[in-house]
Amino acid sequence: MPKDIADIQRGKLTYPVAGIPQTGEAIEVGPGVLWLRMPLGGPLGHINCWALEDGDGWTLVDTGMGHAETLAAWETVLAGPLGGRPVKRVVVTHLHPDHVGAAGWLTRRFGVELWMTRLEYLTCRVMAADTCREAPAEGVAFYRAAGWTEAELDAYRKRFGRFGSMLAPLPDGFRRISDGDVLIIGGREWRVVVGSGHSPEHASLWSPELGLIITGDQVLPRISSNVGVHPTEPEADPLHDWLTSLARVKSIVPDDVLALPAHNEPFHGLHARIDQLIEGHEKALARLRAALDEPKRAVDVFPLLFRRTVDGSLLGFATGESLAHLNYLRARGEAERSRDETGVDWWRAVGAQA
């Protein structure tokens, strides 16, 4: 997360829901809408999932990881707050394992469909297929170009292909949802609002009647979504996609909704938060642009973008996000790069001396 975002005044955001559900519990945040939390490792701790009353059963939105701890938590929720009533479908906002990980387990258990955008489902299938593969040469070259050391590249080789281990096996088919679709859940309309940048085709769900929007990772109240460039598409410009998507959400969804994010608590102040996120990235880009008067590798710009120290567990995320900012400047003619004889890329402002 670019560090300026944490510094921007947040007085316009409020958190009206009393309490936080513990694992296996639920809190009603709207008529027939339950807030659940599933355990995660690492600093985030939990992911928010949502159960929407749907006739005699439930539509679930996001699922948590495909690990035994999460599946046990679902057993408790299904028997407890969900009253033993059946799951009728599973909707997943996007492909990351904390959102889709238990989807295959849930859909098979209840014999129901996975509802997901096409790019999220297919990209997830491709990434899961990398399980147990050796790290590709293109990936090693990508991170070497960013300035990784040989030790860091060795660590990448060892951990490559673990994506699939975080998922229960995906269903072999799915029900496609697209931007602008209207899902009827419990007799109420939920509109699909697609964004990109954090992931290829992220789906948020907005209920005008209830005044709720399930934002997934598209808009988070206390942290910023990771927006990164990856070896599979090194020339991508995901930061442009994400900032454009944020502006579009603001133009479509009214400010008086209660936003239900994947992390942190439900909040009021959707438009203010979108403004904060955009402003934070604009400040980070301005600082980065000024620093490129001297040539820099992607790893050299970490202190310009991130508040925390970037260690091994965060190195891939930080590198991807740094490259997203650099690619954004390059696409707008404000930065350029050159590769040296060792395969390392050096970035500088356009017009700066080499």
N, C-alpha and C positions, 0 to 999 in steps of 0.2 A: 504494500500500500504506500503510495507516495506520501511522504511525511507531512506535507502541508494540509492534507485532508483532515488529519487528526487535530490540527491547530485551528481550523475554521470554527467560528462560533456556532453552537448547536442549540441556541435558546429556542428556536422555532420548532424543535422536535419534542413531542411528548409521548409518554408511554402509559396508556390508560388502563392496561390490563393488570389487575392485581395478582401478584404471585407468578411463579414459574412452575410448570408441571415437572415433577420428578419422573424418572424413568418408570414407565408402566402406568402413569397417571394421565389425565387430560383436563384441560380447562376450556370451557366454551367461550369463544370470542365473538360469536354471532349466532343467530338462530340456526341450529343444526351444524355448526362449524366448530370442530374440536381441535385444539392445539395439543400436539404430542411432541415429545422430544426423544430422540434416539441417541445412544452414546457414540462418541467418536474419540479416537485417540488424539493426542496433540493439543495445541493451545486452544482450539475452538471448543473442544469438550463435547458438544452436542450439535445435532442438526434438528431443525424444526420440521415436522411433518404434519399433515393436515388430514383430518377425516371429515368428509362432507356427507351428511345424512342424505341418503338416496333411496327413498321409498322404504322397503323393508330391510335395506342393507346400507352399505357405505361405499363411497368413492374415496380412495386414498390418493393423496398428492405427495409424492416423494416418499422414500422408503428407508433411508439410512444404508449403512454398509451391508455387505453380504456375510458378515461374520457371525459366529455363534452367539455372541453377546447381544447383537441386534435382533437376531431371530428369537432369542429368549424373551427380549423386551416386547416384541410383537406378540408372542404367545400371551403374555400378561395383559397387554392392551386389548387384544381380541376377546379374551375371556372376561375382562373387567370393564373398562369404560365403553367398549363397543358392544357389550352385552351379548356376545356370542352370535351376533347377527352377521350375515355373510358379507364379504367384500364383493362388489359388483364390477369394479374395474380399478385399475391402477394407472394413474396419470403421473408422468415424470417430467419435470421441468427441463432437465438436461442431463448430459451423459456422465457427469462426474460420479465416482463411486459412492460418495456419501448421499447422493440423490437416487441413483438407480441400483445400488448394490443388492438390495433385498427384493427387487421387483420380480425377478424370475421365480424366487421362492414363493412369493405371495400369489402371483398369477397362476402358478401350477397348483398350489394348495387349493385355490378356489375355482380353478377352471375358468378364468376370466382373461380378458385381453389387457395388454399393455398399450396405453395411449401415449404417443410421443411424436415429436416432429421427425420428419424423415432424416434430416442431416444428423440429428442427435442419435437416433437409433443406429443408423448405418455406420457413423463414425465410432460409436461405442463397440459395435461388432468388430470393426477393423482393429481397434486398439486391443480388445480382448483376445483377438487372434494372435497378437504378438507374444502371448504368454509362453515362456520358456525359450523364446528365440534369443539368439545372440544379438548384441547391440549392433545396429547397422553402421556401416562405414560412414554414411551420410550424417548420422547423429554424432559420431565422434568428431567428424570434421566441423560440424556446426558448433559444438561446444569448444573445440580448440580455437576456432575463429573468434569466439567470444572472449578468449583469454584464460580458459581453464588450465590448471596445471595437469601434469601427467597423473598425479595421484587422484585428482578429481575426475579425470577421464576414466581411470581404472574403476573408481567407485560407480560411475555411470554404467560402465559395462556390466558390473556385478548386479546392479539393481534393475537393469532394463528388463522389461517383460513381466513386471509384477502387477500390472493393471488388472488383468483378469483374475488374479488371486483375491481381489477385493470384492468380487461380484459373485453372487449366486448365478449359475448359468442363465443367460438371457433366454427369453422365449425366442423361438425360431421365426415368429411372425409378430406383427404389431398392427395397431390401428393408427393411421396417420392423422395428426392434427396439424393445422396450418394457421397462419396469421389471419385473424378475422373470423375464424370458426366460432360458433356458439355451441357450447356443450350444455345440455339440459340435465341438471343434477338436482334431484329432489324437487323437480318442478320449477327450478330457478335457472336463469340464464347465466352462464359463465363464459365470458368472451376471451379468446386466445389473443394475447398481445406478444408478438415475437420480437426479440432483440438478438443482437450478436456482439461478438467481441470477447466476452468471457467464455463463450462456447459458440458453436456454429449457428444454432437456431433455437435459442433459449425461449421457452414458452412460459409467460406469466398468465395467470387466470384472474380476470376482473369480473366481479358481480356488481353491476350498477344498482340492482335492487337492494342488496345487502350493504353496499358501500364498503366493500372489501376488495383488496387485490392481493393475491398470493404472488409475491415478487420473486421467489426463488433466490438466486444470487444476482439478479439484475440490479436490484437496489437494496443495499444493506444499511442499517442505521448507524452502526458504530465502526465498521470497517469498510474498506473498499474491495470490490471483487478483483481477483487477480486477472489481469489482461496481458496475455503473453504470446510471444512468437515461439513456434516449435520447429523442430527439424523437418517435419513433414511439409511445412510451407514457410520456408525461411524469408520469403519476400512479402509476407502478409502484412497488412496494416490494421490489426485488430483494435488498436486504440481509436482510430477514426470510426470504426464500426460501432464500438461501444459508446463513444460520446454521441454519435448520431442517434443510436438507439435510446440513450437516456433522454435526449431532447424530444424524441418521438413519443416516448411514454408520457412525458410531461404534457405534450400537446393533446394526447388522447384521453388520459385518465384524470379526473378532477382531483383537486387538492384535498377534498374533505374525506377521502377514503381512509380506512384503517389499513395500513400496509402490513402484510404478514410475510416477513422475510425468512429466509432459510437459516439465518444465524442472528443471534441477539433477540430482542423482544419486539412484539408488534408495536407500531408507532403511528402517530399522526405527524404530518409534515412532509408528505411525499415530495412536493415541488421544492421545498426548501432543501431537502436532502439531495435531490438531483442537482440543484444549483451548487451545493457544497462540493459534490463529487466533480462536477465539471470545472469549477474554479480551482480546486486542488490540483487537478491534472494540468490546467493551464499554467499555474504557477510553477509546477515541476518542469514543464516544457520550456518555460522562459529561462529557468535556472540552468537547465541542461544546454540550451542553445548558447548561452553566454559562456559556459565552461568549455565548449568545443572550439574555442579559439586556440586551444592546445590539443593535439591529437590524443584520443583516448580509446581504449578498448571498452567493450560492454561492461566488463567487471570493474573498470575504473570509475564508472558513474554511480555505483551503488550508494555511496554517501550522499550524493545529490538527490536521490530519490527515496531512500528508505530511512526510517527513524531507527530501526533496530539493527544490530550487527547481523550480517548475513553469514550464517554458518552452513555446514554441510546439508542439513535438512531443508534449508531454504534456498540453496544455491540455484537449483533449477528454476524455481518460481521467480527469483530475483533476476536471473539472466533473461528469462523470457519477457519479463515486464520491462527491463531496461531496453531490450531490443525492440519492444513495441513502441517505446518512446522515440528511439533512434530512427526506426523505420517511418514513424509518423513525420518526423522532421525531414527525412530524406525524400518522402513522397511529395512534400511541399517545397522542395528545392532549397531547403535551409541547411541541410547537412549532406555530407558525402562520405564515402568510405573507400578505403583501398586495402588490399591484402598484401602482407609482406611475404618474404620467401619462406617463413616458417608456417604459413597458413593462418596467421592472426590478422583480424580486421582492425583497422584504425579509423576512427571516426573524427571528423573535423567539420566546423562550420564552413559553409560555402564561402569562398573568398579568403579563408584563413590560410596563412603560410604553412606549407608542408614541413 
